[in-house]
Amino acid sequence: MSELLEVRGLRIEAPKKDGPAIQIVKGVDFDVKAGEVVALIGESGSGKTTISLGSLAYTKPGLEFSGGSIKLKGDDVLTMEPSEVRNLRGNRVAYLAQSAAATFNPALTINEQVTESAVLHGIMTQDEADARAVELYHALELPDPDRIGFRYPHQVSGGQLQRLMAAMALVGRPDLLVLDEPTTALDVTTQIEVLKAFKKVIREEGSAAIYVTHDLAVVAQVADHIVVLYSGEVQEQGSVDQIINHAKHPYTKRLMAAAHAGPKPGMGDKLTDKHDQDTDNIQVKNMTAGYGEIVDGKPAITVLRDINMSVKNGHVVGVIGESGCGKSTLARVIAGLLPPAQGDIIMDGHTLKGLYKNRSKKDLQKIQFVYQMADTALNPKQLISEIIGRPVEMFQNLSGQKNREKVAEILRLVELPVEFAERYPSELSGGQKQRINLARSLAAMPEIMLCDEVTSALDSIVASNVVKLLKRLRDLTGVSFMFITHDLSTVAAFADEIVVLYAGRIVEQGPVDEVLSPPFHPYTRLLISSVPEMRIGWLEETMKKREMAVGIARGVEITDVGCPFYNRCPIAISGTCERVTAPTYELKPGHFISCHHDAKTILDIERNPQQVLHGFEKAIPDEKIAIIAE
């Protein structure tokens, strides 16, 4: 393969008026061959995105190219005239951003946006671009490919929108794709669906790609070559096999050690007597909630149905499930941001008011919310001392010098220097901002913290450090956590119990090790099977499994009757599962499952599908039996 892109001695800096420029990218060299995917990996601040954007002859505001060259098919993009740069972007090089939702204009149809660049650059006529778009919708395995282009962005799922963004980039047949963390914010089942589509289309289109990510398990599935970056410098580069299985540089080895290898029984901490308490800190009883006007105890749009769960004092309960299953809505109901349509939220034996405005100051203090994105959760115009000091003053009645001393104590608690009190959020890294996000909640001295995807946007090393901090905070303060995430590895390493949500219902809950081994409910098994492993060939191997064959291809359907997982379940019983609500039974003390099959039958199906399913052959369609038996 010939070199499509050649990067030599690339230097990017941030000039300063009162001193020498700050070096951001420091003499980077790498090549991208035609038909090859090159992954740029490293923790936050390593220069991954800055380098990849250079292939579009672009730098972020405040930065400038200070040396080196980036040649695309022999043309140095850094010396191009403005008119040539316009022709380069969207024609020869296409960019896929992390957030598809932020990329699409909600006021325009999908097809208008997918075809716009190709028509604007004069590459195709509108009719040709429309035909090309439909061809890509088929290749990306999108539902109703002939008509999906007439929908608006809000009318498709997150995973579908991510694939449509790939169609937008590919429609003009660019020489190079730049994929910037395109699957980071997706849940595991959606991520595997998008990865499969990306890999298939890149191969079929013969495109070359730069894939920016901090997820090494994803890299192992899609990349041919890896470039390891740290502080704007290349530490090591080579084939996927060489970097993942035979890394030589200490930093690469550290990255590999921090990478998740998938949830396994026994990963979680064993509780000490100090916080192994059976007293319920908070209980959710028979709760139904949703959005819109509530009529006769039912919201216009029901999101959660018949939820029963609890968090014990000093325990961590992990809430897992796909996007749209109701995880964040559950946290909002507990926090009082959304009143339940039915049921009760009980805190220390006291029933809480549905809406936070009606709760006492003491009740508000006990429950604190930690939001996913620290960038949007922290006020950029306030000093850290003000951000942490406000809840200290409100809930601990401390002001002046005592307030400042408490802020310093909290900063030390989250392992940040006391001097950070006089900084603004923009002066901190992503991991440091997330610690301030936690510190603000801790300042209220809560009994339970609701952590909503607090590690999903962080690289593996920073996320690992945040989880270690949360464990330490639990040991020091005895605070309980409800940890919402789609990262099963983090839950397995941190939580004591797991609640598995699907389409607004709890399908399984119990101690971490019992839920993960073996995964009894078919949906829990699907989630675990979808967690990428840092192993070459895992994606192709996994897509042959029965869980993936049936479960990945179909979307979530919220239903009023029957089991909502029916349309994706490989062992669904026709005539029963779609009509009758699945019973909930206790397998072992504290371990509950909602399924029409008992635990013995599920395990027997796993061990010997053909023999056990013989008795169900009238209830289960032949095509499902064939898939299960594979």
KAWO-V52580 format. One record per pair of residues at least 6 apart in sequence whose C-alpha atoms are under 8 Angstrom apart, sorted by the first residue. I is the first residue (numbers start at 1). J is the second residue. If there is no record, write none. Layout:
I/J
I/J
This chain:
1/33
1/34
1/35
2/33
2/34
3/31
3/32
3/33
3/34
3/73
4/31
4/32
4/33
4/34
4/72
4/73
4/175
4/208
5/31
5/32
5/33
5/70
5/71
5/72
5/73
5/74
6/29
6/30
6/31
6/32
6/69
6/70
6/71
6/72
7/28
7/29
7/30
7/31
7/68
7/69
7/70
7/71
8/27
8/28
8/29
8/30
8/68
8/69
8/70
9/26
9/27
9/28
9/29
9/67
9/68
9/69
10/25
10/26
10/27
10/28
10/29
10/65
10/66
10/67
10/68
10/69
10/70
11/23
11/24
11/25
11/26
11/27
11/28
11/65
11/66
11/67
11/68
12/23
12/24
12/25
12/26
12/63
12/64
12/65
12/66
12/67
13/21
13/22
13/23
13/24
13/25
13/63
13/64
13/65
13/66
14/21
14/22
14/23
14/24
14/62
14/63
14/64
15/21
15/22
15/62
15/63
15/64
16/22
24/47
24/231
24/232
25/47
25/50
25/51
25/231
25/232
25/233
26/232
26/233
27/67
27/68
27/233
28/232
28/233
28/234
29/234
30/227
32/38
32/208
32/209
32/210
33/208
34/206
34/207
34/208
35/202
35/203
35/206
35/207
35/208
35/209
36/207
36/208
36/209
36/223
36/224
36/225
37/208
37/209
37/210
37/211
37/222
37/223
37/224
37/225
38/209
38/210
38/211
38/223
38/224
38/225
38/226
38/227
39/210
39/211
39/212
39/213
39/219
39/223
39/224
39/225
39/226
39/227
40/48
40/210
40/211
40/212
40/213
40/226
40/227
40/228
40/229
41/48
41/212
41/213
41/214
41/215
41/216
41/226
41/227
41/228
41/229
42/48
42/213
42/214
42/228
42/229
42/230
42/255
42/459
43/214
43/229
43/230
43/459
43/460
43/461
43/462
44/429
44/430
44/458
44/459
45/230
45/231
45/232
45/429
46/229
46/230
46/231
46/232
46/233
47/229
47/230
47/231
47/232
48/212
48/213
48/229
48/232
49/180
49/212
50/59
50/60
52/178
52/210
52/212
53/59
53/178
54/70
55/70
55/72
55/77
55/93
56/77
56/85
56/88
56/89
56/93
57/77
57/78
57/85
59/65
65/78
69/76
69/77
69/78
70/76
70/77
70/78
71/77
77/85
87/121
90/117
90/118
90/121
90/169
90/172
90/174
91/117
91/118
91/121
91/123
91/172
91/173
91/174
92/173
92/174
92/175
92/176
93/174
93/175
93/176
93/177
93/178
94/169
94/170
94/174
94/176
94/177
94/178
95/169
95/177
95/178
95/179
95/180
96/165
96/166
96/169
96/177
96/178
96/179
96/180
96/182
97/103
97/179
97/180
97/181
97/182
98/179
98/180
98/181
98/182
98/183
98/184
98/185
99/162
99/182
99/185
100/158
100/161
100/162
100/165
101/153
101/158
101/161
103/165
104/110
104/113
104/153
105/113
105/153
106/152
106/153
106/154
107/152
108/152
108/153
109/149
109/150
109/151
109/152
109/153
110/148
110/149
110/150
110/151
110/152
110/153
110/164
111/130
111/133
111/149
111/150
111/151
112/149
113/168
114/133
114/164
114/165
114/167
114/168
114/169
114/171
115/126
115/129
115/130
115/133
115/168
115/171
117/168
117/172
118/124
118/129
118/171
118/172
119/125
119/126
119/129
123/172
124/172
129/171
129/172
132/171
133/167
133/168
133/171
134/145
134/146
134/149
136/167
136/170
136/171
137/145
137/146
137/164
137/167
138/145
139/197
139/200
139/201
140/163
140/167
140/197
140/198
140/200
140/201
141/197
142/148
142/160
142/163
153/161
158/186
159/186
159/190
159/191
159/193
159/194
160/194
162/182
162/183
162/194
163/194
163/197
163/198
166/198
169/177
170/177
173/205
174/207
175/207
175/208
176/207
176/208
176/209
176/210
177/207
177/208
177/209
177/210
178/209
178/210
178/211
178/212
179/209
179/210
179/211
179/212
180/211
180/212
180/213
181/211
181/212
181/213
181/214
183/191
183/194
183/195
184/213
184/215
184/456
184/457
185/456
185/457
186/323
187/321
187/322
187/323
187/486
187/487
188/322
188/486
188/487
188/527
188/530
188/531
188/532
189/322
189/526
189/527
189/530
189/531
189/552
190/322
190/552
192/530
192/532
192/539
193/552
193/553
195/218
195/222
196/539
199/222
202/208
202/209
211/223
213/219
214/459
214/460
215/259
215/459
215/460
216/256
216/259
216/534
217/259
217/260
217/261
217/532
217/533
217/534
217/535
218/532
218/533
218/534
219/240
220/240
220/244
220/534
220/535
220/536
220/537
221/535
221/536
221/537
221/538
221/539
223/240
224/239
224/240
225/237
225/238
225/239
225/240
226/237
226/238
226/239
226/240
226/243
227/234
227/235
227/236
227/237
227/238
228/234
228/235
228/236
228/237
228/252
229/235
229/236
235/249
235/251
235/252
236/243
236/248
236/249
236/252
237/243
240/536
241/536
243/252
244/256
244/534
247/253
255/460
255/461
258/460
258/461
258/464
259/460
259/461
260/460
260/489
260/533
260/534
261/489
261/532
261/533
261/534
262/488
262/489
262/528
262/531
262/532
262/533
263/488
263/489
263/490
263/491
263/492
263/493
263/516
263/528
264/489
264/492
264/513
264/516
264/517
265/492
265/512
265/513
265/514
265/516
265/517
266/492
266/513
267/492
267/493
267/494
268/491
268/492
268/493
268/494
268/495
268/496
268/512
268/513
269/493
269/494
269/495
269/496
271/496
274/475
275/313
275/314
275/315
275/475
275/478
276/313
276/314
276/315
277/312
277/313
277/314
277/315
278/312
278/313
279/312
279/313
280/310
280/311
280/312
280/313
280/348
281/310
281/311
281/312
281/313
281/347
281/348
281/447
281/448
281/480
282/310
282/311
282/312
282/345
282/346
282/347
282/348
283/308
283/309
283/310
283/311
283/345
283/346
283/347
284/307
284/308
284/309
284/310
284/334
284/343
284/344
284/345
284/346
285/306
285/307
285/308
285/309
285/343
285/344
285/345
285/346
286/305
286/306
286/307
286/308
286/342
286/343
286/344
287/304
287/305
287/306
287/307
287/308
287/340
287/341
287/342
287/343
287/344
287/345
288/298
288/302
288/303
288/304
288/305
288/306
288/307
288/340
288/341
288/342
288/343
289/298
289/299
289/302
289/303
289/304
289/305
289/333
289/339
289/340
289/341
289/342
290/299
290/300
290/301
290/302
290/303
290/304
290/329
290/340
290/341
291/299
291/300
291/301
291/302
291/303
292/299
292/300
292/301
293/299
293/300
294/300
294/341
297/341
297/342
298/341
298/342
299/341
303/325
303/326
303/329
303/503
303/504
303/558
304/326
304/329
304/330
304/503
304/504
304/505
305/504
305/505
306/505
307/505
307/506
308/506
309/499
311/317
311/480
311/481
311/482
312/480
313/447
313/478
313/479
313/480
314/474
314/478
314/479
314/480
314/481
315/479
315/480
315/481
315/495
315/496
315/497
316/480
316/481
316/482
316/483
316/494
316/495
316/496
316/497
317/481
317/482
317/483
317/495
317/496
317/497
317/498
317/499
318/482
318/483
318/484
318/485
318/491
318/495
318/496
318/497
318/498
318/499
319/327
319/482
319/483
319/484
319/485
319/498
319/499
319/500
319/501
320/327
320/484
320/485
320/486
320/487
320/488
320/498
320/499
320/500
320/501
321/327
321/485
321/486
321/500
321/501
321/502
321/527
322/486
322/501
322/502
324/503
325/501
325/502
325/503
325/504
325/505
326/501
326/502
326/503
326/504
327/484
327/501
328/452
328/484
329/338
331/450
331/452
332/338
333/339
333/340
333/354
334/345
335/356
335/364
335/367
335/368
335/369
336/353
336/354
336/355
336/356
336/357
337/355
337/356
338/354
338/355
339/354
339/355
340/354
344/351
344/352
345/351
345/352
345/353
345/354
346/352
352/359
352/363
353/359
356/364
361/395
365/395
365/444
365/445
365/446
366/444
366/445
366/446
366/447
366/448
367/446
367/447
367/448
367/449
367/450
368/441
368/442
368/444
368/446
368/448
368/449
368/450
369/441
369/449
369/450
369/451
369/452
370/437
370/438
370/441
370/449
370/450
370/451
370/452
370/454
371/377
371/437
371/451
371/452
371/453
371/454
372/451
372/452
372/453
372/454
372/455
372/456
372/457
373/434
373/454
373/457
374/430
374/433
374/434
374/437
375/425
375/430
375/433
377/437
378/387
378/425
378/437
379/387
379/425
380/424
380/425
380/426
381/424
382/424
382/425
383/421
383/422
383/423
383/424
383/425
384/420
384/421
384/422
384/423
384/424
384/425
384/436
385/404
385/407
385/421
385/422
387/440
388/407
388/436
388/439
388/440
388/443
389/403
389/404
389/406
389/407
389/443
391/440
391/441
391/443
391/444
392/398
392/403
392/406
392/407
392/443
392/444
393/399
393/403
394/444
395/444
395/445
396/444
407/421
407/443
408/418
408/421
409/418
410/439
410/442
410/443
411/417
411/418
411/420
411/421
411/436
411/439
412/418
413/473
414/435
414/436
414/438
414/439
414/469
414/473
416/432
416/435
425/433
430/458
431/458
431/462
431/463
431/466
434/454
435/466
441/449
446/479
447/478
447/479
447/480
448/479
448/480
448/481
448/482
449/479
449/480
449/481
449/482
450/481
450/482
450/483
450/484
451/481
451/482
451/483
451/484
452/483
452/484
452/485
453/483
453/484
453/485
453/486
454/485
455/463
455/466
456/463
456/485
456/486
456/487
467/490
467/494
471/494
473/479
474/480
483/491
483/495
485/491
488/528
488/531
491/498
492/512
492/513
495/512
496/511
496/512
497/509
497/510
497/511
497/512
498/509
498/510
498/511
498/512
498/515
499/506
499/508
499/509
499/510
500/506
500/507
500/508
500/509
500/524
501/507
501/508
502/523
502/564
502/565
503/556
503/557
503/558
503/559
503/564
503/565
504/558
506/594
507/521
507/523
507/593
507/594
507/595
508/515
508/521
508/524
508/591
508/592
508/593
508/594
509/515
509/590
509/591
509/592
509/593
510/590
510/591
510/592
511/590
511/591
514/591
515/524
515/591
516/524
516/528
519/525
520/593
520/599
520/602
520/603
521/593
521/594
521/595
521/602
522/547
522/569
522/570
522/571
523/565
523/569
525/547
526/547
526/548
526/551
529/542
529/547
529/548
530/542
530/548
532/538
532/539
542/548
543/549
545/630
546/570
546/627
546/628
546/630
547/569
547/570
549/627
550/568
550/569
550/570
550/624
550/627
551/568
551/569
551/570
552/568
554/567
554/568
555/568
556/564
556/565
557/564
557/565
558/564
561/578
561/579
561/580
561/581
562/576
562/577
562/578
562/579
562/580
562/581
562/582
563/577
563/578
563/579
563/580
563/581
563/582
563/595
564/578
566/572
566/577
566/578
570/624
570/625
570/627
570/628
571/620
571/624
571/625
571/628
572/620
573/616
573/619
573/620
574/619
574/620
574/621
575/619
577/596
582/594
582/595
582/596
583/594
583/595
583/596
584/592
584/593
584/594
584/595
585/592
585/593
585/594
586/592
586/593
587/593
587/599
601/612
604/612
605/612
605/613
609/625
609/628
609/629
610/625
610/629
613/625
617/625
